[in-house]
Amino acid sequence: MSHPASPISTPSHGSCIAIQPPRHRSSHDKAAIDVAQFSVNEQCVPHGECDVFQDFINVGKPVFHIEYPTEKTSFSKLCTGSQFTTMLKNMDLSGMATYCDGSEATTQTL
């Protein structure tokens, strides 16, 4: 039996299009991980959901992790011990981003 993403993943690989599983899932099955090239999560630290994405790391696929820290949230708590690529953003989505290595970037917003 084929996975529902299989018809999409085969042609997309030849077209340089990356596939990610739905972000709203509380877990990812093996078939979804097999066809996805990466995963994105938002605010897994405050919601206690970061372990759900460990299966991607275990098979060498990147996890792009976005957090929107508040005054109560420690920068080190969001950046320590994770194998994710973490970006800290303002909740107003102003285009500012801070990375765990201390570097910053600003992207244009509409």
C-alpha positions as CSV (number, residue, x, y, z in Angstrom):
1,M,0.0,0.0,0.0
2,S,1.4,3.4,-0.9
3,H,1.5,6.4,1.4
4,P,-0.8,9.3,0.5
5,A,2.2,11.6,-0.1
6,S,3.8,9.1,-2.5
7,P,2.2,10.5,-5.7
8,I,3.4,14.0,-4.8
9,S,6.9,13.0,-3.6
10,T,8.0,11.2,-6.7
11,P,7.6,14.0,-9.3
12,S,8.6,16.7,-6.8
13,H,12.0,15.1,-6.2
14,G,12.8,15.5,-9.9
15,S,11.6,19.1,-9.9
16,C,13.7,20.3,-6.9
17,I,10.7,20.8,-4.8
18,A,11.0,19.8,-1.1
19,I,8.1,18.0,0.7
20,Q,7.3,18.5,4.4
21,P,4.6,16.7,6.4
22,P,1.7,18.7,7.8
23,R,3.0,20.8,10.8
24,H,-0.2,20.3,12.8
25,R,0.4,16.6,13.4
26,S,1.1,15.5,16.9
27,S,3.2,12.7,15.6
28,H,4.7,11.6,12.3
29,D,4.5,8.1,10.9
30,K,7.4,6.4,9.2
31,A,5.9,6.8,5.7
32,A,5.6,10.6,6.2
33,I,9.2,10.8,7.4
34,D,10.4,8.7,4.4
35,V,9.0,11.1,1.8
36,A,9.6,14.4,3.6
37,Q,13.0,16.2,3.3
38,F,12.5,18.3,6.4
39,S,10.1,19.3,9.1
40,V,9.1,22.7,10.6
41,N,7.8,23.2,14.1
42,E,6.7,26.2,16.0
43,Q,6.8,26.6,19.7
44,C,7.4,23.0,20.6
45,V,9.3,24.0,23.8
46,P,6.4,25.7,25.6
47,H,4.0,23.1,24.4
48,G,6.3,20.2,25.3
49,E,6.2,18.7,21.8
50,C,9.8,18.7,20.7
51,D,10.3,15.0,21.1
52,V,7.7,14.4,18.3
53,F,10.3,15.7,15.8
54,Q,13.2,13.6,17.0
55,D,12.5,10.9,14.4
56,F,13.5,13.4,11.7
57,I,16.8,14.0,13.4
58,N,17.4,10.3,13.9
59,V,17.3,9.7,10.2
60,G,19.5,12.8,9.4
61,K,16.7,15.2,8.2
62,P,16.6,18.8,9.4
63,V,14.1,20.2,11.7
64,F,13.5,24.0,11.4
65,H,12.4,25.2,14.8
66,I,10.7,28.6,15.3
67,E,10.1,30.0,18.8
68,Y,8.4,33.3,19.8
69,P,10.1,34.0,23.1
70,T,8.4,36.0,25.8
71,E,9.9,37.8,28.7
72,K,9.3,34.6,30.7
73,T,11.1,32.4,28.3
74,S,14.8,32.0,28.6
75,F,16.9,32.3,25.4
76,S,19.1,29.5,26.7
77,K,16.1,27.2,27.4
78,L,15.1,27.5,23.7
79,C,18.6,27.0,22.4
80,T,20.3,24.5,24.7
81,G,20.4,20.8,24.0
82,S,18.5,20.9,20.7
83,Q,19.6,19.3,17.4
84,F,17.1,21.5,15.6
85,T,18.0,24.6,13.6
86,T,16.3,27.2,15.8
87,M,15.1,30.7,15.0
88,L,13.7,33.1,17.5
89,K,11.2,35.5,16.1
90,N,9.0,38.3,17.4
91,M,5.3,37.4,17.7
92,D,4.5,40.4,15.5
93,L,6.4,38.7,12.6
94,S,8.3,41.9,12.0
95,G,11.0,40.1,10.0
96,M,13.6,40.0,12.8
97,A,15.2,36.7,13.5
98,T,17.8,35.7,16.1
99,Y,19.6,32.4,15.8
100,C,21.0,30.4,18.7
101,D,24.6,31.2,17.7
102,G,23.8,34.9,18.4
103,S,23.6,35.9,14.7
104,E,20.6,38.0,13.6
105,A,18.8,38.6,10.3
106,T,16.0,40.8,9.2
107,T,13.8,39.8,6.2
108,Q,11.6,42.2,4.3
109,T,7.9,42.0,5.2
110,L,4.9,43.1,3.3
